[in-house]
Amino acid sequence: MSNEQHNQDFKASIQKALNDQVMRGALSRFADAYPTARKNAYEGVDIEALRSEIACAKGKNGENLDQLIQLFTENATKRGAKVYFAKTAEDANRYIANLAIEKKVKKIVKSKSMASEEIHLNDHLKKAGLIVNETDLGEWIIQLAGQKPSHMVMPAIHLSKEQVAGYFSKELKSDIPPDIPLMVQKARVELRTKFLEADMGISGANFAVAETGTIATVTNEGNARLTTTLPRVHVALVGIEKVINDFKEAANIIKALPKSATGQLITSYVTMVTGVTPTEVDGQVQDKELHIVLMDNGRSDMLKDPKFKQAWQCIRCASCLNVCPAYQMVGGHVYGHIYAGGIGAILTFFFNDPTDAEKPQNLCLGCGRCTEVCPGKIPIPDLILEMRRRMAQKKGIGLIPKAIFDLVANRKLMHSLLRVASIGQFPLTGGKPFIRHLPFFFSELTKERSLPAVAPKPFRDIAKEREKKNTGKKKRVNFYAGCLIDFVYPHIGTAVYDVLEHAGCEVYFPWEQACCGAPAKYMGDTDSQTRLAKQNVAAMEEGNPDYIVSACPTCTVAMMEDVVEVLKEDPAWHERAKKVAAKVRDFSALAEELGVKAPGKKKSLKGKFTYHDSCHYRRHLHLSDVPRKLLTEVAGMELVEMKDSDQCCGMAGSYLVKFPEISAPILQKKLDNIAATGSELVCVDCPGCVMQIAGGLDKRHSSVKIRHTAEILAEALRKG
């Protein structure tokens, strides 16, 4: 299949998912309920300590994997189990199929196992002439539907009760109404017979304890216990990342898994299997056979990787999916292989084929909500970026993106073109601040939001005039504006100058500054990012400033962290980057540090506002409380918190260009939450979020205004 056809198929699968209102509704309802359920479930638990313990233990287990596998094998074997190490998916499939044939197995029951889905075990067993029945209710529904799981914990979450009733009616050859208790009862009766007739039971394991040779399943249905106890042969398929040291580690996983997966205090069943147990075969009591297949299938490669070994800390709770804005819009099937979401793309990269992860990894917005809730503290967005970087190194980023980044890295040419665009855009803007319609294949970009016009005068020209009055006798602040403030929202730059000058600083605009490099970083183009980092480090050294300030969180992170990281291989530039980074401040943080206060005794502004937390601002800079404090205490306004204030608005850098069809519904949720507050003003600290939300409000013809915190503070100081 050509790359173009692959792109078209991927886009088609996204559109199909977006058109599935049943799935969208189910995922939305769960996403709305999950944060509160999770919060309540963790009440009284030191969640950060628990997460740290799990991450640390899993990390150490990875370092000592060979010893743990050996210890587990010895202890399981001593208790009568047969342990087989499967290097590949083919090894695991072959062993289990051959075992079934050797033991004259005809019918097999399975409890939920993502590892078995990963290697397509059912298909392999069916080709060997075996009858395989899933017994987890969700997995059985998926099997009847001929589909794959759409979620690691809730495989059939995307289906309605009406759809399930249809599958049941077809399978049971009777008209089954969409009554959930009735359908559960019908399933129980149907599956009970399958348990009793089965010769082999296949389970997964949530963990395997090395010190005793124990395997364990954490479930909400009794099917796993029946699967592991009734048939005369039990096979447990266990990924080697599930091997842990002892029961103290097991207790932490049991504590975190249900709370993170579904917001439950604990699951209905925690089943431990240690060695063989008696069973009845043809009226005779005998020890049943227990075979434990420890499967690698790319896991050891992931563990050996200095970057991706962090993914070893995953306990497969799928909490990352539960909070992922993209997953909530498109579900799990668009991710292609078996595992969904950002973590799914990473697992697919190692467990299946890196090319299968190429398209799905682009679905990540990089918002970081997944990292906040992950019990293993896995920095999923960072690992996605590393995947992207490696793919770009291997295949390139494409001629068009490369040409764009070459242009961006040429500051003079880029800025000259933007100046020309400010004049040539009139046919699209009609002299208004928005582009409300774009022609041809660009039309999707303005379908759900308007785009901003390029400002007639860039901020760099405004700054040049203002700096004439500087004396050089006050604290010097170099302003890193970023592309949007410089060429689209110069009034935000003016507000930054007003506030910092009020605080007794002189602000300068280093002329040679260029794009912060974030777009290149998110495309995996390290070369362009490096060139831009050097340009900006050199520019920001100008005048040896006391502070370097940015009013864009993405730019702040780029200047504070990214320039240091991308220049680490060049000692001279690395030292310069570290010195620059040490002076970088976010605007609101610097305003607080400088003690900005309204000059008057009375609160200077009135009215209510709501606040949107940009992703970088909350999860990288951890500054969400700072602008709220400034806007209420300095500006004197009343805050009305919106629902999911920290959920991405859908801007996510170039995401609205790559996936406008996903970005748009994410934006609509944000606009609905803003409207529900009844506030006439929404404040943000990110010009990218201004662009996205302002465009959506304009498209809705809303009276709600959006303003940067700097604008509000500047107005308050003028009125104070």
N, C-alpha and C positions, 0 to 999 in steps of 0.2 A: 504494500500500500504506500502511495506517495505521501510525502509530508503534508501536502496541500489537502489531500483527501482525509488524512488523519485529523487535520485541523477542522475540516468541515464536519466530520463525524463527531468530534468532541463538542463543537459548538451546537450541533443538532441535539446531542444528548443533554446539554445544559438547557436548551430551549424546551425540550420535552419535559424536563424536571420542573422548570418554572411554570409550565402550563398545567402541571398536576396539582390541582387545588386541594385534593384530598391529602396528599403528602404534605403540601405546604401548611395546611391547617393543622395536621397532627404534629409536625415538627414545631410549629409556632406555639401551640398550646403547651407542649412539654418544655420548650425553651422559656416560656413565661413563668412556669411553675417551678422550674429546677433551681434557680438561685435561692429562693426562699426555703425550699425543701432542704437543700444542701446546707444552708446556714443553720437551720433548726437542728439538723442531724448532727452537726459539729458543735452544737452548743455545749459549753463546758469542757471542750477538748482544745488543747493547745495545738492548733492545726499546723502552725509553722514548725513547731518542734517535731510533730509527727512526720511532716513532709521531709524535714531534714534527716530524720532517722531512717526513713525509707530510702531516700536518695543515697545516703551514705552507705547503708547496708548493701543496697543493690550494686553500688559502685564497687565496693570491696569484694562482693561475691564475683563480680566480673573479673577482678584482678586475680582471684583465686579459683577460677572456674575449673581448671583441670583437677585440682585437689578435691573440690566439692563434688564433681561428677564421680570421681573415684570413690569417695566416701559414701555418696548416695548409693552407688552400684553395690558396694560391699554390704551395706546395711540392708538394702532391699533384697539382695540375693540370699543373705543369711536367713531372711524371713520367708523364703520360698518363691520370691518373684524372679522372673527372667528379664534381665535388662539388656536392651539392644540399642546400640548407638547408630543412628541414621545420619550419615553425613549430608545426604541430599533428600529432596522430596521423593525422588525415584526409589531411593533405598527404603524409605518409610513405607511407601505404597506397596512395594514388592514384598517386604517382610510381612506386613499385615495380610495381604492377599494370600501369600503362600501359607501363612499360618492357618488362615481360615480353610483353605483347601486341605491342608494336612489334617486338621481336626474335624474334617467332614462337616463343616459349618454350612448351613443353608440360609439361615435368616439371622440378620444382625440388627440390633437396636443401638442407637447412638444418642448420647447426651450432647449438649452444646459444646462445640469445640471449634474455635476459629482456626486452630492449627490444621485441623482436618479440612476446613474450607480452603485454607491457603494452598494445600497440595492437591485439591480436587479428589480427595480420597473416595468419596461416594461414587464418582464416575469410574474410578479404577476398579472398585469392588464390583460394580454392576457389570463391567466388561468381563469380569471373571465368573459371571453367572450367579452372583450372590444377590439376595434381596436385602436392601438396606432401608431402614426406617428411622428417620429422626424422631425423637421423643420430646425434646424441648418444644413447648407449644409454638413459640415463635418460629423455630427452625422447621417444625412440621408444616406450618402454614406456608413458609417459603418453599419448602420441598413440593408441596401440592401446587404452588403457583409456578413452579419451574423457574424461580428467581434465586438471586444471591442475597445474603444479608445486607441490609442498608445501614446497619449500626452494629458495633461490636458487642453490645450488651442486649439491645432490643432489636433483633434482626427484622421484625415485621412492623416496626413503628410507622412505616410509610403507608400501611394499608388501613382501610376503613373496616368497620365491622360488617358492612354490607358486602364488601369485596371478599372478606374472609368467609362469610356465610355462603357466598357463591362457590368458593373452592371446596368448602365442606359438603355442600349439596352435591357437587359433582363426584367427590370421592366416596361419599356415603350412600349415593344413589337415592337420596330422599331430599325433600324440600326443607332446608334448615333455615329458620328465620334469623335475622341479625340480632339475636338476643344473647348477650355475652355470657351470662351464667349458664344458659342452655348449651351454648357452643362449647364451653369449657367442660360441661358434663359429657357431652357427646364425644369430645376428644379423649376424655379420661377413659370412657368405656372402650373406645376403639383402640387406644394405645395399650390398655391393660392386656388385651389379648396378644398383642405383639411382644410385650415383655415376656409373657409366659411361653410363647413359642420360640423365642430367640435362643440360638446356640452361642452367640457371642455378643458381648456388650462392649462398645467402644466409647471411652470418655476422654475428655481433656483433663487438665489440672490447672488450678489457679496458682498453685505452688507445689514444690516437691522439697521436702525437708531432708537434708543430707544426713543429719545426726541420727535419724531413725529409719531412713528409707521410706518415709511416708509420702503419699500423694494426697492432695486435698482438692475438693470442689466446693465452691461457695455459690449456692443457687437459691432460687425462690420456688422451685418446683421439686416434687419428690422423684421426678424422672431419673435424675442422676443417681440416686441411691438404688433405684430399681435396676438401672443399667449396670451398675457396678456389683450388684449382689445376685440377681436372679440367673442370668446366663452362666453356663459352665466355664466359659472362657471370658476373661476381662482383659481388654487391651487399653492401656492409657497412653495416649499420644501427647507428649510433653515437650514443648520447646525448651532448649537448654537454658534460656534466660529465666525460666521459672524455678530453677534449682537455687534454694536458699540454704543458709547455714543451720538455723535452729528455730525453735518454736517462739522465741522472743520476736524474731523477725516475722514469723507467721502471724503472731498476734497483731502486729502493726498493720499488716496487709488486710487482715480480717476486719480491723477497726476502720481502715480507710476505704476499702473497696466498695461496700454498699453505700456509704455516705457520698462518695464521689461519683459513683455510677448512676444511682437513681434517687439519691437524697433519702435513703432509708437508714435507720439506726443500725439495723443488722438484717441479714437475709434470713429466710425461713429455715434454710439448711446449711450447715457447715459439715461436710462429710470427710472424714479422714480414713484412708485405707493404708494399713501397715501390714504388709505381707499377705499370704494367702489365707482364705477363710473357707469353712466348710460350705458345701452346697449339695443339693440332691440331684443326682443324675440317674434316670431310669429306676427310681425307688431306692437308690443306694446313696448313702452319704459319703462324700469324698471331698478332698481339698480341690477347690476350683483352681484353674490356671490363671495366673496374673502375669501379663507381659507388659513391661513398661518400655515404650519406645522414646528414647531421648533424641530429639531431632535438632540438627544444626540448621541446614538449609539457608546458609548465608548469615546466620547469627554470629558466628565467630568472626567473620569478616567485619561485621558492624562493630563488634567489640574491640577488634584490633585497630580500628580507625580512631586516630586521636581526637577527632571532632565528634563523630557519630556514636562513640561509645556511651555518650550520655543517654541515647535512646534505650540503652540496656535497662535503664531505671523505670521503664514503662511497666505498669501492672495491669494493663488492658482494662481500665475502668471506663474509658471513653468519655471522661468528663470534658476532655478537650473538644469533642464533637458537640457536647451539650451546650457549649457557650460560643461555638464558632459561627459567626454571622453568615459565612458562605455556605456552610453545611446546612444551616437552617433554611436557606433558600433553595438548595438543589439536592439535598439528601446525599445518600452514600453511593448510589449506583454510578454516578458520573465519574467517580474516581477510578473506575475501570477494572482494577483487579479485585481483591477481597477487602482489604483494609481501607477505611474511609478517613477523610480529614487530613490535616497536616501530618499527624503521626502516621497515618495510613500511607501517604506518599513516601515517607521515609522508610517505612517497613517494606513497601513494594520495591523501593530502590535496591534494597539488599536481599530480600527474600525471593523476589521474582526476577524482574529484568529492569535495569535502570531506564530503558526507553519507555517502559510502561508508566513510569513516574513523571515523565517529561511534561505532559500536559496537565495532569492533576495538581502538581506542585504549584502551578501558576494560580490556582484557586485561592491560595493563602493570601489574605489581606495584610498579614504582618502586624495585626492589631495587638497581639500578645495576651489576649484574654485566656488562651489555653495554658500559657505558662503560669498565670496566676492561680489556676485551679488544679494544676497537675500534681498528684500526690508524689510523683517522682522528681518534681522540679525540673522537667525537661524544657530547655529553651527551644521549643519547636520552630518558631519563626527564624531564629538564627540558623538552625540546621537546614531549613528550607532554603535560606539564602546561600548556604554553603553548597547545597545540591545544585542550585542555579549557577553558582560560580564555576563549579566543576563541569557542568554541561556546556557552559559558554566557552570554557577553555578547550573542550574537546571538539565542539561543533561550531563554535562561533555564535554570535548573537543575531546574525542576519545582516544583510546589506543595508536595509533601511534604518534599523536601530543604530547600526554602527555609524552611518552617515550623520544621523541626528546627534549622536554623542560627540562626533568629531566637530560638528558645528558648535555644540554647546561649549566644548573645550576651547573654542576660538572666541574669546570674549568680545573682541572688537567686532568681528563679523556678526556674532549672535546679537549683540546689542544694536548694531546698525540695522539689522533685519527687523528687530522688534520696533524700532523707531519708525521704520517704513510701514510696518503692520498697523501702527496706531493711526496712520493716515489712510492706508488702503482698506481698512476694515469697514468704512462707512456704508458700503452696500449691504453689509450684514447687520450693522447696528442701527443705521439710520440716525446716528449721533447719540444714541441712548447707551446706558452703561452695560447693557446685556446683549448677547447674541442669542436670540430666541429660536432661531431655526438655522440648520445647516443643510446644504443640498447633498444629494446622491448618497453614497455609502457612509457619509459622516452624520446622517440624520439621526442615528441612534444616540449620538452624544447629547443631542438637545431634545430628546423625546420626553424625558421626565425632569430635566432641569435646564435652566438657561446657563450659558457660559458667560464669563465676564469679558468685557471689552478691554483691550490694551489701553492703558491710561495715555492721554495726549501728551503728558509730560512726565518722564520717569522721575523717581525720587532722587536719583543721583544729581539731577539738575537742580532740584529744589534744595538739596543738602548743600550744594556748592555755594548757593546764595547765602544760606543761613550761617555757614561756617566763617564768613567774612568778619563776623563780629567776635569770633573767639580770640581770647587773649593769650592762651597758652599757660595761664597761671592757675587753672583749676584742674581737678581730676580729669584726666583724658579718658573718654570712652570711644572706642572704635565700634561703629555700628555695622554688623553684618546683616544686610537687608534680606538677602535671598531674592530669587527671581520674582515671586509674586508681589512682594512689597515694593520692589524697585520698579516693576513695569506694569503692575495691575492695581495695586492698592497703595499708592504713595501717601495717601492720607494717614495710613497706619504708621508709616515712617515719621511723618510730621508729628503725630501724637507721641511717639517714642521720644523724639527730640524735646518736645514740650515738657514731658514728665521728668526726664533726666536733667534738663537744664534747670527746672524748678528745684531739683535735689542738689544743685550746686556743681554740676558737671558740665564739661564742654564735650560735645559729641562731634565725631568726625566720620566721614564716609570714605574709606579707602577705595580709591577709584578702580583699582585693578581686580577687585573681588569678582568672582564668577559663580556659576552654579555650585551648590554645596556638594554635588556628586551623588546625592541620594538616588536619583533616577538610574544612574549608571550602576550603583551598588545593587539595586533591586533587580536589575537585568543581568547581573553577574559579570558586568564589564569592568574588571579590575583595572585595566590599562587606563581607561578614561577617568575612572575614579581617582587613580593615582595622580594623573596630570592635573586634575581639578584641585586635589588636595594641596599640591605644591603651589599652585597659583594662589589659593586662598591663605595658606600659611604665610607666604611672602607678603601678601596684601595686608593681612591683619597685624604683621609686625610693625607696620608703618607708625612712626611716632612713639614707639614703646609705650603703649597705652596701659592705664591702670586696670581697665576692664575691656572686655570684648563682649558686646551684647547682641543678642538676636531675639526677635519677636516671633520666631517660627520654631516650634519644638523640633521639627525634623532637621532644620539647619543647625539648631543648638546641639543636638546629638551628633550631627556630622562633624561639627567643629570641635566638640568636646571629646568625642570618642573615636569616630571613624577615621579622622585624619591621622591619629596616632597609630591605629591598627593597620591602615593600608600602607603607611610609610615605615613600618617596623623593620623592613629588610634593608633600608638605607639609613645607616647610623646617623649621618649628619642631619638629614631631613627629619628623622625620628626625634632627635633632640629638639629641633626647632618646633616640631609639631607639639611635643609635650609642653613646651613653654607657652605656646599659644593656647593650648587646651586648658591650661591651669587658670587662664584669665577669663575664660568664656563663662558667661552667665545668661540665663534666660531673663527676658525683660521683667516679668513680674517678680521673679526671685531677686533681681537686682534692685527693683523699686522697694521691696521690703527691706533688703539689706541696707539700703541708703536711708531708710526711715522716712519714706515719702508720706506726708500728711497734708490734709487740707488746711490752708492757712486760717480759715474762719473757725469759730467755735461751733457754729451750726453745721449739721450735715448738709452737704452742698447739693445733692441730688435726691430726688424722690422717685418712687415707683418700684415696681416688681420686675425682677429678671429671673431667667433660668439659665443654667450653665451647662455647656457641653464640654466634656473632657475629651480632648484629642488623645489618640492612642499613645503617641510618643510622650506627651506631656504627663500622662498618668503613670504609664508603665516603664518608661525609661528614665524620666526625670523625677518622678514621684513628687510632683508639685501641686497636685489638685487642690489642696487646701489654701495655697497661697493666694491665687486670684480671688477666690471666694472671700477671703479675709479682707483683701484690698477693696473689693467692690462693695462690701457691706460696711466696713469700718471707715474707710477713707472716702468712698463715694457716697456712702449712706443709703444704699439701696437695699431692698428686701429680696432675699433669695427664695425662690420656689423651686425646689429640686424636681427635676423631671425623672420619669422612669427610665432606667438604663442609661443614665447620663454618661456612663463610661463606655457604652457600646459604639463601635465604629460608625461613622456617618456614611461610609461607602466611598469616600474620596480615595484614601490609601494610595497616595501618589499617582502612579499611572494606571491604577486599577480601573478607574472609570473609563479609560481608553481601551484597555484590554478586554474588560468585561462590563460594558455599560449596562447589559441586561441584568447583571447581578447587583451592580452598584446601585441601580435605580430603586429596586424594592427595599434595599437596606436603608437608603435615604428616606423612603416613604415612611418606614417605621420610626425613624428619628423625627421626622416632621410631625407625625401623629403624636409622639410623646411630648414634643414642644407645645403643640396646640393644646394638649390636655392640661397643661399647667395654667392656662389662662393668661400667661405673661405676654406682654407686647414686645419684649426684648429678650434675645438670647445672646449670651456673651461667650466668647471663646478666646483662646490664646494661640490659635493656629490659623494663618491665612489660607491654608489649604481647606480647612473646615469651613472657613468663611465662604470660600468659592463654592463648595458643594452645597452647603445649607442655604446660602443666599440664592443660588440658582434654583433650588427646589422651592423656596418660598416665593420667588418671582413667578415660577411656573404655576403655582397654586393661586396666584394673585392675593397672597396673604398680606395682611397689614403688619405682621410681626417683623421687627427689624433685627438684624444681626450686627454686632459690633465687637471689635477686638477689645480686650481689657485695657490696652493702652489708650484707646479712644475715649473710653468712659473716664479713666483717671484724668486724662488731659482736660476733659470738659469739667470735671469736678474741681480741679485745681483752678481753672479759670473762674468758675462761679464762686469758689470759696473765698 
